[in-house]
Amino acid sequence: MLDGLEPGTVLDVTGTVEEWERLTEIIVSDSGDITITAMTSTPTADVVSGTPDDWEVWEGCLITTDEVTVTGSVDETGAIPLSNGASIDDMFMEVSLDEGTTLLSITGVVHQRGDRYRIEPRSPSDILLP
């Protein structure tokens, strides 16, 4: 539909907003309803320290956490629980971490699936190990 998209590409999208399993989606009926409006620098992430009172305010945002620890093993949905109340997940890349592993930071998009908020790293460079 759109070739050559890179991080930092700004799009205008026209469509119908729908909710599906607690996920807000924009349903686009025609490729002409998506236009590239600008190219910017690489997106910057908001820093989220500690455990937020409510992860909902971060849903859909690119964030970077401070230090977190893996608190369990991967579950049936591919999520790995973290000490900050979220999980690290595999929407954009495969993630394999052992319980007890400390991460200096994780950068990713916050996504809600089921009753859990998940941080979705975009590439291996989004997971910073000591």
N, C-alpha and C positions, 0 to 999 in steps of 0.2 A: 504494500500500500504506500508506504513512505520509505524510500531508500536513503541510506546515508545518515541516519539519525545518530547523534553522538551526545554524550552528557553535555548539558548546557544548551541544547536546542529548546527553544521556546515555541510551544504550539498553541493555537486556538482550536478548540474542539467544540463542535455543536452536536448535540444529541439529546436523548431522553435519559434522565437520571432514574435509575432503578436500584432497589436494594435486593440483594440475593445472599441469603445466609449471613446477614449482618455486614455484608460488603457492599459499599456504594460503588456503582458502576455507571459509566456513560455509554449508552448504546448508540453507536454511530451507524446510520443506514447507508451513507454514501461516502466514498473516500474524499470527495470534494468538501466534506464537512470538517476536514482536518487540514489546517494550513500552518506552514512554518512561518513564524512572525519575526524571529530574531535568533541570533547566536550569541550566547553570553559566555563568560568564563565557566570553569567547572563549578557545579553546584556546591554550595557550602552547607555544612551540617550544623544544626543547633546542638549545643552541648547539654546533655542531661546528666546531672550528678545524682548519685544515690538512687533511692527508690522513689519515683514520683508518687504523689498521693493518688493520681488518676492518669493512667496511660492513655486514656481516650483523647486527651488534648493533643497528644503526639501522633495519633493515627494518621498515616499518609505523609508524615514528615520525614525528612532525612535527618538523622540524629547521630551523635557520637556519645557513647557512654564513658564514664570514668571506669576505674578498675572493677571488674566483676569476676565471680567464680562460678564455674559450672557446678550445679548442685545435684545433678542426677544424670541418668542416662537418657538416650534418645527414646522418645515415646513412639506410639504407633502412627503418629502423623508426621514424624520426622523432626519434631521440636526437641530442643535440648534446654532444660530449665537453668535459669541463671539466678544469682543471688540478689539481683535488683527487681525481682518479681516478674520479669519478662522471660522469654525464651529466645534462643537463636534458632533460626529456621532455614530451610533450603529452597526458597522460592526461586532464587536466581543462581545459586551455586550449591554444590554438595558441601556439607559441613560435617566434620567428624572430630569430636572433642571428648576427652575422658572426664568423668566426674572428678572434681577436685582441681581441675586445670584453672589457673588464674589468667585472665586476659587483661592487658593494660587498658585496652579499649576495644569497642566494636562500633563501626559505623554502618548504618543501614537504614532502610525504610521501615517504619513501624506499621505493622499490619495486625489486624485482629482476625483470628480464626477460632470459632467456637468461643470458649470463655477465656481464652488466653491471648495476650498481646505478644507479638513476635517481632524480633528485630531481624530484618532480611538483608544480610550483607550482599553487596553487588559483585564483589571480586575478593580473592584472597587478601589483597592489600587492605581490606576493610577490617580485618581481624588482626589486632596487634598483640603479639605474644611477648613476654619478658625476654 
